[in-house]
């Protein structure tokens, strides 16, 4: 968790920096910034959890081939795919493979950074830890809907990705090293045993049962 007195600076990520592969992208996105530009102001958060749905995955929306509904998953990596889950929540995904190959990464949770008051209003006064802890909550906080489906994250549009350049607190600045762990996906029935969910180890903003984030998960170090 970022200290409340710290200041994070970040820059736009270039498409060339994105891995072109689902699981690689899911891991890469942990620690990155998701930015939503709105007339009311900028909303942003640091991604702490992402879940991969690679080609051939029976749990993925792309598994049975391209349709009008899932077409964005077949765009080149770095496009937005939004779907409405069980008639209740929008979900924010990023296409993750070369054009014509279906694959995506679900953004499951983030640590809110900018526009927190706006997010809280959309989330009906939710506490900081609960604003975007889970994909439905995250999409509601960032005001994600089907109008964003198919947008290119690198087109200077209303949603984009950032890379942390420094975290400053008490006159000290640097890039925070985080531990990224892998565990099983949740909320699905097919291929649920796969370690395709990546998260920042120790972050209180990660969603799901804590018992799935324990010793059974695999962990590695990387810079945010």
N, C-alpha and C positions, 0 to 999 in steps of 0.2 A: 504493500500500500504506500502510495506517495505521501510524504509528510504534508499535513495541511498548510505548513508555512513555506513550502517549496514552490519554485516557479519552473515550469517545464517550457523549454523552447523546442520548436520542431519545424521541419521543412516538408515540402511536398515530396512524396516518393515518385520516382520515375518508373514507367512501366518496365524498363530494362532491368530494374532492380528486383522485380517480382520473379520468384521461381515459377516456371511453367510446369507445374505438377501439383496435384491436389494436396497430398500429405505434406510436401515441402512448403507449399503456400500456407497451409493451416498452421504449421509450426512458425513460419516466418511472421505471420500476422500478430502473434502474441507479443505484446509490448509496443505495437504500432498504434498510431492515433487515427481514429475515425472522426471525420469532420463533416458536420451538416451545416450548410449556410442557409439561413432563413431571414426574411425581412425583419424579424424581431431581434435577430442577433445570431452569433455563431454558437453552435453547440459542438462539443467535442468530448472525447473520452479515450482512455488508453485501453486497448483490447487486452483482456486477461484470459479469454477462453475462446477457442475456435474449434470447429468439428468438421473433419473432412469426409467427403462422399466421392471417392475416386471412380474412374471408369469401371464399369462392370459391377459396381456395388449394388446389390439388390435393395438396399435401403434408400438409394438415391432416386430423386425424381426423374433423372435422365435414363434410368435403367432400361426402360422399354422403348427408348428412341425419342427423337425430337418431335414435339407437338407445339401448337401455338402457345400453350400454357408454359412450357418449360424451355422455350427457344433460347432464352438468355443464357442458359447453362451451356449452350453449344457455341456461344460467341468466344472469341479469344480471351485469354485470362485477363481479369481486371474489369469485368463488367458486373453490374448489379443484377441480381436475380431476387425478386420479391414474390413471396406467395402468402396466401391467407391460410392459416393453420386452424383446422377444425371450426371454421367460421368464427374464430375468436380473436386471433392475433396475427399481425403481419410478421414475417421473418425476413431478416436481411442476410443475403448470401452474396458471395463473390465467385464468378466463374473462374475456373482454375486450370483449364487445359488449352491446348491449341485450338484454333477455330475448327468447328466440325466435330470435336470430341467432347462428349458430355462429362461434366465434373463440376463440383462446387464445394465451397467452404461456408458453413453456417457460422455467423458471428454470434456467439452465445452470451457473452457478458463483457462489460467494460467498467472501468473506473472513471466516473464522470470528472471532467476537468473544467470546461467552460460552459457557461449558460446553465448552471445548475438550477437556478431559480425557475427558469423556463421549463426545464425538464421536470422539476418537482410539480409544477402546476399541471403539466400533462399527465403526470403519474399520481395526481390527487394527493399531494403532500407526502409522498413516500420519503422515508429516511434515506440518507445518502447511500448506505449500503444496499438498499433495495431498489434504487432508481433503475438500474440496468443489470441486475443480477438474474439473468435468464433471457433468452432470445425474444420472447414476447414483450417483456418489460423494456428491453433495449430498443426495440423498434418503436414502441410507444413513446419513449423518452426522446428519441431522435426524430419523431414525426415521419416515420417511414411508411409509405403506402405504395400501391401499385403504379403510381405515376413515375416512380423512380426505376421501375423494372426496365432493364435493358440499357440503362445509362452507362457510359464509359467513365470509370473513376479517374481517368486522365484527360478529360475533355474540358477542364476548368468549369465544371458544372456545380450543382448544389450539394454534391457529396464527393469526398475525396479522402485519400489516405496520406498520413504524415509519418515521418521518421523523427524520433526524439534526437535532438542534437545536444542538449544539456539539461541537467536538473540542478538548480541552484538553491542552496539553503545555507544561511549563516556565512555568506561570502565564499562558499566553496561550490564549485561547479564541476560537473562531470557527466558521463553517461552511465546510467545505472545498469549493473550486470544483474540479470534475473535468471532464475532457474525455471526452465520449461519442462513440464512433466507430461507424460502420456497416460491416458486411461481409456476405459471403455466409453462408448457413446451411451446416451440416455434418451428415453422417450421414443425408442424404436423397438421393433421385434425381430427384424431380419438383420443378420450379421452384427448383432448387438455385442458380441464378444470381442470385436476388433478394437485394438488400441488406436483409434482414429480421432480421439479428442485430446487436444493440447491445451494446457493451461499454465498460468503463472503459479508456481508452487508457493503456497503460503498466503496468497492473496485472498482477503475476505470477500472480494467481489465475485469470485468464481461461483457458478451455480451448481445445483444438484446435491445429492447426499454426500456428506463429508466422508462417509465410509468408503466411497469410491476414489478418494483422493489420498489414500494412505499408502502404506508400504508396498502394496501391490502394483502401484504405478511406477513408470520408468521416468528418470529425470536426467536432464543435461543442462549445462550452463550456456548462456548466450547474452549478448548485449541487447538492450531494448532499442 
